[in-house]
Amino acid sequence: MPKPSAASASRSTARVGEDPLAAAVRALDAILTAIEGQGGRGPAMAAYQAAIRRQGQALAEAGGPEVMEHVLAQLVAVARQSG
């Protein structure tokens, strides 16, 4: 089976014409923003963790560690701009 392309990394979250990695950053930023202050408990936290895991798995399949590191750097940059 062929390795998925970067375009498949965030197919469900990408807007038309949007870079799939930018879509992944946007999706993960939204998830992380939603869980801030939740205390790390309950069914909502389990759902957030599952969503993060799905995004991470898609990124790993799309491009491996290099893509994951790129997205992490983008998330850190977004967090610094917000904070």
C-alpha angles and dihedrals in degrees: 000000000000120000112257116252126238086258090069094052095092105006091144094051102035118106119220107287093006121133107253092226090053087051090053091050090049093049095047092046090053092049094048092047090051094053097048108116095009093118094232097268141109138031094303091060091051089053091049091050091050091051091050090048092051092050091048093049091050091050092048091051091047099051114342127229095339092060092044091051090049092052091046090053089050091051091051090051091050091049092051091051091049096045 
